[in-house]
Amino acid sequence: MKEEVLFSNRLPPEFVAWLQRWFNLHLVIWLLSLACFIAAWNRGLALLYGLSALALSLLLISHLMPRLQLRGIRVERSPLGDLTAGSDGGLAYRITSQGRRYHLQLVDQLPFADAQQTLFVSRCDGAIETHAMFHCELRGRFLLQQITLRSAYPFGVVNHSRQISTDPLEVLVLPQVYDLQEIPLPITADANSDGDLPIPQLGGQDQFAAVREYVQGDSLRYIHWRASARRQELVVKEYERSDRPVLLVALDCRALFNHGEGARTTFEYAISIAASMIHYVSRQGMQSILVTDNGAWHDRVIPAYSADLYDVYAFLATLESNGSQSSAELIEQAVVKFPQANLITGFRLKDDGVLPALAPYLTHVDIEMDAESFLFPMRSDQTSGQLRQGNRLIYPVNALTSLQELFQ
Amino acid sequence: MKLASLKVVYWYSMVSAVAAGAVLFAYLGFLGALLGSILMMPLTHFILVLVARVDEENNPYLKTSEQIAAMGIVFFLPMIILYGILPALLVFIGFAHLALLFQTHDYRRLYMGLAVGFTALIAGAVESKSGVYLFFFLAYAVTISITLGYAYIEPLSNNRSKWSPLDQLRAAAWLIGVAIVIYLIVPRFPAGNLGAIPGSDHFYESQEWEQEAKQDQGNGADEDPAKSLLQELADNFDSEGSNRTPDRSAERSSSESPFRYRGFDYEMDIDNPDRDGDRFSNAIVAHVRADRPLYLRARIFDRFDGLRWYSSALQLNKLKLSRGEIELQPATLRSAKHKTERYEVFIERDLGDYIPAAAVPVKVNFPATVMGVDAFGQLHSPGTLKSGTAYAAESLRTYHKGRTFAETDYVELPNFTQLPKDLDPRIIELSKGVAEPYDNQFAKAIALEQFLRNNYDYDFDSIFTSQQHTPLSRFLFETKKGHCEYFASALAIMLRTQGIPSRLVTGFSATNQNPLTGYYDIYALDGHAWVEAYVDEIGWLELEPTAYYDGPAVDNETLSADQINDYVERQLRLQDAMGDSEFSLEMIMTALWQAGYIIITWVGGYLKLFFINTWPWLTGIGAILLCAWMLWPQVAPRWYAYQIRRRLLSAKVVSTDEAVANHLQAIDDLLRNAGYHRPAGLTIEKLLDRLMALEIPLRADDISHEFNHLNYSDHKIEVDLAHYSQLFDSLYALGHPMLRQRINDMQ
């Protein structure tokens, strides 16, 4: 390969760097060719001229062939399923060429993946499909419209690369969603100690709300036999409890709230926490409400038992830190607009003392983020536990906090 | 990157085997090559597999590698003294390759090994004089193309690459095809001959000659040794031929090689049949490396009695060589009108005691302590030349009116104009008729030469069929066909009838250049006779009366295609001259070989025709393309920038949204053209923030505000297009180099 050096790397680094830059296989072949040509000229021998021609041919082909290989190639991408930050995902590539092509390298700079993706296609007879698997790092909406093609066909001596435009592909990487085991629930009026929180239950004396599919663990008491017989599958009765928690998440989209780099920022953590909480409460049959201000007020009500949260995740995926209202401001407006919400989740920085004014019957889950830890993660320790101040539950979060265990 | 691919190991072993086989073929022949390849292949494979199993940091074979390298150095020094630099270098390369194998953990060492193998192939090519070496080239081209290909793709595909044999051969075919085209069209320049002294297998010594040489030096003989002998000969000349001394050929007979050409006896019988009675065996007698075709003189004959030619120059002047080198005429005495040519001769079959050399030898590197020079300047060895003898010489050649001359000085010797007593008067009449229209000796000589070339045929069989009678009249007036001695004798005598001094020269025609090796192959049939005539006080004009031969050319063909063409023509002419031969495997091989040559020649010929007819155009187009290629990186971005601006200005827009989109697209294109590729998903705020670093006037807040409203809000606001056009104009006004510079600084 062109970058291969022909000297030991147990040499002074500067010298090695110089060698790596200038003394490669390509140069060695040039030097051999020149030496051979000089020897041929000096001795006037046809065999040496022949060897010199062979070396020159090697160089000529190494320079020309990769350029020819990269002509007339089209690449189309398509995602392999949903892409989620923090998870593995894949993209399918369809390569079409005018004629046969050999030894193609596709280098795709995916802004949301952990590293550039390099694919190798040994031979393409007009069209070929391949795929790349990678780890998604960043959520967001990304437009992919360029890709780098490389070829050093056939001898690997000269690597030629070319950036080509592809059909634009908008890739949506959903935010990372943690499989939370529990979340704080509204503090009951008669609760007299920290942690004395009501447990949501099926059934009870509440008003019948709907039926849903039976899941393992549901009591047989609540099976709706008639409906089950009608639908030919087990369904259970669901009841609307008057004190059933309604989660309200107020996401701070201000640039002021965004500290850190890449996927490890206060803003990204907040989005993941919000998505994870919504996922949890939805699974538990609770309603949730998301309010944000990313340039404009935005709210979204997610009904209980929503099986498809894609739209919410997609919305969260596209959020940018360009809002103007803090969580506290959002909460104050949201509780007016959504009086049923009783579990109010907000985010603030550790040094931000502004809190929303909430009625005492509302439970305030206050996610307190340590901005400095996002800037200097190595200086932080993992946080754990919660603090309770009246109806306010404070959950400190820093860059090393395990979000999956945030509420445990 | 760690070398862990068995495919690469296998093909690298093949390359090593081919390189080893090629080198051994050059020195030891086919059997050596076969054995070497068979041994090298598994040895390389075994060592590489062994090394692949161990960790580089704890390589137990490192010491073995160092010991092998040390052995190479130990062998190198005595090899230089015993066999010369090239064999010593090859042995060293062999050891170095073996030592390197024990350290070949990764691809860079593999590439280094390939480079070492290529160097060995170069060294073998220097030694080899056989076209068969070309097969090793082909094998090497195939194996190295596959090895390099696998070395490229195996790491990319985690050593699970799929490369079909047909595709492998396709790559190899490209390599070979392009190499052939380059080989055909690359011009051949005259050889530099820097430090080129061939190594000889034999060394010649004679105590007696050395004693004589000391005596000559003691007598103060510092003038031209040949000239003094010739002067002595002229002074003692007896016009009746009484100074003729007995034939010394019998007493100094060389070996009875079947390739020994009888014409090189001291007395040459022009109608000498094949005394052994065998069919003529046209084997290679010697190779010559030279820049142009040469006629190598062995003997010069001055007297003709109607049947035989005799040489008066029997006495030798003995000369001592200094470290195998002798200068027969100091460079300071050479005339500016002369041209010096250096060449090397490699003897392949035992010859006589003459040293074939082109006229006029002035410096010789010969493996002997002493050598002899006769009155006509011809060189003699202390013993008969053995196969494997190699020597180099420099000769002076004079050019005049497109013809070559030998010596330019003249010592008048009556024998140069002597005629047989019973010369057929028709010969005098014929010569007169041909030469009379011309008024100078040069023109007369050329006319007589051309007369013979154009009116008489070459007859190969005449070498064997002529009997012990003078065939001159029969040749000129009856059969009108014969071999070179007939032609040469006829011309020499015809010249003398016109008063032009002449002499008959025998030697070798080194005009048959093997296009594969570059050497001039001298076959037995290239033993030849020609004529030198002293004309117009210019010098001894070389004349070639036999149409079958081309004569010593002034220049050689510079293109390989031409050389191949000439070679094929000569081969076909030889086939034609030798007539039908028996059906044999050799004949089939020769026919296939020639068919291949003809195909290459055909392709080469058309390529040459194309280049000859179009070279001014091709040169012009090439120069333009070269300039364009060099200037393109400078010009292209400016051109693209201009196009972006032109496109923007000429775009027909119907709405503000569209105009803003066009401007943003143009800004994006301009930035990309200058090397800034906007990351996908970058917000307008961040983009503008980065553009601030370019130090251009920019209303970032307004632009981002308007952009966000346009794209993300239903609430329409009034957009000022001037913000965008100002941004574009600012970027464009910077100019491409400045913009690129600032973007580089920004990144």
Interface residues (C-beta under 8 A of the other chain):
Chain A: M1 E4 V5 L6 F7 L25 V28 L32 A35 C36 A39 W41 N42 R43 G44 L45 A46 L47 L48 Y49 G50 L51 S52 A53 L54 A55 L56 S57 L58 L60 I61 M65 Y102 H103 Q105 P111 T118 F120 S122 R123 G140 R141 F142 L143 L144 Q145 Q146 A152 Y153 P154 F155 G156 V157 G295 A296 E320 N322
Chain B: M1 Y107 R108 Y111 M112 A115 F118 T119 L121 I122 A125 V126 S128 Y133 L134 F137 Y140 A141 I144 S145 L148 G149 A151 Y152 I153 P155 L156 S157 S161 K162 W163 S164 D167 A171 W174 L175 I176 V178 A179 I180 I182 Y183 V186 R188 F189 P190 A191 G192 N193 L194 A196 R289 A290 D291 N514 P515 L516 T517 G518 Y519 S560 Q563 H677 P679 A680 G681 T683 E685 N708 Y712 S713
